[in-house]
Amino acid sequence: MARLTRSNSMPQFAVDIFQNEYLAQGAREVNAIVTVTATGGGTSGSLPSRQAAAPADGPDAAVVVMVDCSGSMDYPPTKIRNAREATAAAIDQIREGAAFAVVAGTHEANEVYPGGGQLAVANAATRAQAKEALRRLNPGGGTAIGTWLAKADQLFAARPDLSIRHGILLTDGRNEHEKPADLQRTLDRVQGRFTADCRGVGTDWELPELRRIADALLGTVDIVADPAGLAADFAAMMEKTMGKEVADVALRLWTPANAQVRFVKQVAPALQDLTGLRRESGPRAADYPTGSWGDESRDYHVCIEVPAAGVGDEMLAGRISLVVPQPDGTTEVLSQGLVKAVWTDDLAASTRINPQVAHYTGQADLASAIQEGMDAHRRGDLDSATAKLGKAVQLAHASGNEDTFKLLQKVVDVVDAKEGTVRVRRNVSEADSMTLETRSTKTVRVKK
């Protein structure tokens, strides 16, 4: 596990809790939205300002770009050419003094730059050398993504002093030359050692596969249906990575005796279930990893089941802390918030749904409706597809999720958005279908 390296521009963290703490007699479920905000890190702005803000004592971040070079990347040839251009665009965004490497992924993983199991330190000369080395990104071979991740892990291990470790992974196909169990073993081994964003180019890759990788490594997954869009996407991903200042931040949740955590999920800017990543951290406490942070804000939905109590009883249902590991093995608390429960016989108070909780429950329902609707569409069950996608249109319209609403309009004709009345299109392009499903987990925040 990487350790926190402080710089003068480390952001400050704040935790805000949104909930209706009132429960009806006998009720046991407590829901809260936890907003975590990091500010003051000094990571925004253009590339020159970020380079100027780099710590003087050497690189504080490392990134490994893993590019699919399997044979399918040559069909059409523009695909590998766009991948080279995208990797070059990402290299241009690497902060001065940060460490980096490029890996060509096939049924094995080959170091393209700098080689020798090392990471290069970014400056004008190494960026130019790396871009020249991209000529060695040539298609041929199969696809075994686990070997790419294992190679990235080896490269990061060469610089244990670096706190921010991030991978960017591009593929255009299925992981056909590796058993699913082998990939899972690799994910289990590298989980918590680095984060990674995944991109699928074209429409021949499998969303569940890439989402599984991105979720395990606390990253994002997205589609680039047209390879011509890779360069802008890679540059944006690298710029965001270079804006990270604090690594290995965890949401620590303490609950009282006889209480159980039902789930912990990130709900903004995208849905990501952290429940299965729980790590015990003390008596009745557990840590849920959130990855690396720069200047940004994220929302989490925490659900706790508490013992039933009588009218007038009160209890602390949970204590939420943001923590980071220290070199001496201890943890530092960055910020804290409390989740409460109060039992009442006031029907109006106990049945009131907190706006934030209601909003993100709706966003989760929206994602489920899209995924179930598109699955029905693929099966040819147009009645079910119409019902599910109509519900998705209604939820997207009501919550103001305009981006998802626009994507839905590519697969259905909207008759009445407010009522969720739609007509499903029989002929939907694979690109539109995959884009909608891939981005179904992106959410919007509560309207002010």
N, C-alpha and C positions, 0 to 999 in steps of 0.2 A: 504494500500500500504506500503510495506516495505521501510525503509529509508536506504540511503547509509551509510555504516560504513567504514570509512577509515582505512587502515593499512599502515604500512611503505612500503609495497610491492605493493601498488596500481599501476596498469599499467597506462601508458600515452597513450592518444588517438590522432590519426591523421586522418584527413579527406582529401581525394583526389578526385577531380571531373574530370571525363573524358566525353567529349562531343564534338560535332561539333556545335559551337554556331551560325553558319551562316544559315540563313533561306532565302528561296526565297520570293519575294514580295507576300504578301497575306497568307503565311504559318503561322500556329499558334501553331504547336506542337513542344515542346522542350523536348528532351530526354537526360538524363545524367545517367552515372553509377557513383555511390558514393562508394568509397572504404574506409572502416573504419578499422583501424588497431590499436590494443592495444598491447603495448609492455612494457617490464620491470616490469611485475607483480611478477616475481619470483615464478611462479606457475608450472614450468616444472620440470621434474626430477622424481626420484623414490619416493616411499612412505615415506621412512625415511626423505628425504630432505623436503618433503611437511609438514610432521609432525613438523619438526624443525622450519618451517616458520610460523606455526600457531601463531596468536596473543596471547600474554601472558595474556590478560585480559578476556579470555574465548572464547567460541565457536562463530564463525562468520558465520556459515552455518548450515542449517538443511536439512535433506533429509528423505522422507518417501517412503518406498518400499511397493507397493501395489501388492500382488500376487493373481492371480485368483485361488480360491480353490473350484470352482464349480464342480459338479459331473463329468463333461467331462474331468477334469484334471486327472482322474483315468483311462482313456482309451487312450493309454495303461498306466499302472502304472508307467512306466519310466518317464512319463511327469511330475508328481508331484515330483518325486525324483529329476529329473533334476532341477526343479524350486527351491527346497530346496537348492541344491548344488549351484545354481546360486546366490541365495540370500546370502548364506554364503560367496561366493566369493566377492560379492559387499560389504558386511560388512567388510571384510578384507581390503578394499580400503578406508574406511572412515578415514578421517584425525583425528589425535589426538585432542580432544577437541570439535569436531563438534557434533551437535545434530542429533539424528536419531530415527526412529521407524519403525516397520514392521506391516503391516496390511494384514489380510486375507480377500479377497473379494469374496463374494457369492451374494445372493440376499440382503445381508446386509454386513456391514463392521465390522470386529472384530479386536481388537488390540491384536497382538500376543506378541509384546515386545515394550516398557517396561510395558505398561498398565497404567490404571488410568488416561488416557487423557493427559499423559505427554510424553516428549521426553527424551531419555537417552543421556548422554554425553559420547562420544566415548573414551574408554581407553581399556587396555587389558582385564580387568574384564568384562566390559559391552559387548564387542565384543563376548567374550566366552559365556556369559549368553544369548545373542541374538541368537547365533548359536545353543545353546542347545534348545532354545524356538522354533526353526524352526520345531521341531518334531510335533508341534501342527498345522502345515500346512497340514491338511487332507481334501481330496475332499468330497464334499457333498453340494447340494443346487443349486441355480440358479445363474444368472448373472445380477447384477444391478450396472453398473460402476459408475453411479452418486453418489451412497451411498459411494463408495470408495473415490471418490474425495472430498465429503463433510467431510468424516472422516479425510482425510489428512489436509483439511483446518482447522478443529478444532484443530488438533495437532499442526500445525504451529502457530495458534493463541495463544497457550500456551506460546510461546516464541516470543513476538513481538519485542524483542531487536535484533533478528537475521536478517541480511540483505539478505543473499542468502537462498532461499527456493526452493527446487526442489523435484519433485516426479518422481519415476520410476514405471511404470505401465505395468504389464504383464497380457495378457489374451489369451485364446485359442478358444474363441467362440463369438457368437453374444450377444448383450445386450438385451436378450430376456425377462427379468423380470422387465423391466422399459420402460415406454413410451418415445419415442424420445423427446417429449416436456419436460418431466421431466428432462432428461439428459441435454437438452439445458438450462433449467432454472438453473441447478447447474453450468454449464459452465459459464453462464452469471454472476453468483454470485461470483465464485472463480477466474474469469479471472483477471489478474493483481496482484493476491495475491501470486501466486507461479507459477513456470514453471514445465513442466513435459515431459519426454520422454516416448513413448509408444512402446511396443513390442508385436507382435502377434506370438504365437508359433503354429506350424502346419499350416494347410490351411483352417480351419473351421471358422475363424474370418472374419469380414467385413472390408476391407481396407477403404472405405469412412467414416465409423464410427470412426475408430482409427485416421484417418487423421484429421477429424473434431476436435477431442479432442486435438491432438498434435498441430494443428494450433492455436486453441484458447489459448493454454497454452504455446505457443512459444517454443515447443519442437520438437523432431524428432519422426518419425515413421519408423519402419523397421520390417522385417519378420525374424524369426528364424525357418526355415522350419524343421530342425532337432533339437529336444529338447536337444541333446547332445551339441549343440553349445551355450546354454544359459549362462553357467558359464563365458566363455570368453567375451561374449557380455555384461553381467551385470557388470563384473569387469571393462571393458573399459568405460561404461557409468558412473559408480561411480567415476572412476579416473578423467574423464573429469569434472564432477560436483565439485569434490574437488579442481579443478584448477580454479574455478571461484573466482573473487576478488571484482567485482563491480556489484551491483544489480540495476534493474530498470532503465537501460540506455534507453533513448528514442531519436529517430531521430526527431528533431523539424524542420518543414518546414514552412518558411514564404514565402508568395507569394504576389505580388502587387495587387492593386485594379483591378477588372475585370478579374483576372486570376483564373483558376480552376485547382486543382490537379486531374489528371485523374487516376493515380495509384501510389502506392509506394509498391515495391515488393523486398523481399530479393531474390537474384539470385545466390548467392554462400555463403556457400557450398551446399545449396539446395534451391529449389524454394519454396517460402512461401509468399503469398499475405497478406500484412499488411494494405491494403487500408481500409478494414472494421473495423480495430481496431483504427481508427483515434479518437483522443480526442482533442477538442478545447483547446488551451493554450494561447489565446490572440488575439488581432486584426489581422486578416488574417494569423494566425499561428495555427498549430496543431501539436500534438505529435503522433508519431507512435512507439509503444513499440518494443524494440529489445531484452529484457530479460537481462540475466546476462552475464558477460564477464570475461575471463581470458586473457592469452596471445594468441591472435588469430586475424584473419582478415576475414571480410565478405564484400560482395558486394551487393549493392542495386540499383535497376533501378527505377528512378523517372521520371514520365512523367507529364508535366505541359502544359495546354492549355492557351496561352496568347492572348491578343487582337491583331488583325492584324495591321501591321504598314508598312510604306513605306521604299523604298530603302534608306540606310544610317542611319536609326533609330537604336538606341540601347536601351536595357533595362535590368535591373536585373530581371530575371525570377523567381529566388528563392534564399533564403538563408537557408542553411542547417546547423544545429547545433546539436552536441551531448550533451545532458543534463542529469543530475541526480538530483533527489529531495534531499533537505536538511531538517534536523529536524525542522527548523523554518518555513517550508512551501515554501521557495524559491527554485530556481533551480540553479545549477552551470553549466556553459558552459564548456565542456571539449575540444571541438575543433569545427571548423567552416569551411564552404566552400561555394562558390558562383556558381550559375547556371545562365548563361548569354544568351542573344538573340541579334543577329545582323542581320538586313535584308540587303540583297545584290542582285545585278543583275548578279553576277558572278556565272554562272551555275555550273562550276566545284566546287566552294566552297560550294554552297548550296546543292548540290546533294551528296557530300562526306559523307559516313556513318562512324561514329566513330567506330574503330575496337572493342572496348569494348561493345558498344551498339549493334553492329551487332552480336557479339559472343553470348551475353546473350539472344538476341531475338531468335537466332538459338537454344539455349538450351531450351527455353520455347516451341518453335515449336517441338523440339525433344520429350519432355515430352507429349505434346498433341498428336503427331503422334503415340506414343506407346500406350497411353490410348485408343485412337480411334481405333487403329489397333487391340488391344486385345479384345475390345468390339465387333468389327466386327467378330473376330475369334470365340468368344463364340456364336454369332448368327448364325454361319455357313456361313457367307458371306465371302468366301475366296478371291473373287476378291478385295473387299474393304480392307480386311486385308492385302493382298499382297501389294496394293498400299500404304497404310499407314505405314506398317512396312518396306517397301522398302525405303520410305522417311526417316524413323527413322534411318535405317542403313546408309544411305547417310549422314545424319546430324551428327551422332555419329562418323563416319569415318572422316568427314571433320574437326570436332572440336577437335578431339583427345580424345574423351570420351571413353577410352578403356574399362572401367568397364561396361558401358552400352552396348558397342558393343559386349562384350563377353556374356552378358545376352541375347541379341538379337539372337545370334548364337544358343541359345538353343531352340528357337521357329521358326527360319527360317534357310534355307540353303542359304548362301550368294553366289551369282554367280558373281556379280560385285559390290563391296562396293562403289566405286566412283560414279557409275551411279545409285546405289540403286536398282539393280536387284536382286530379291530374290525369293525363292520358300518357301511358308508357309508350315510348317509341320502340317499334319492333327492331329496327336496324340501328344499333348504336355502335360507334366505332370502338375498337378495343382500347384505343388511347383514351377516349373520353371515359369509358367504363373504369379503367385502371386508375385514372387520375382522380375520379370521384372517390373510389374506395380508399386509395392511398391517403388522400387528404381529408377523409371523413373524421379523423381524430383531431384535426386542428380546430381549436375553439376560439370564441370571442369572449371578452370579459363582460362583466355586468354593466349595463348601461347606467351612466351617471344620472 
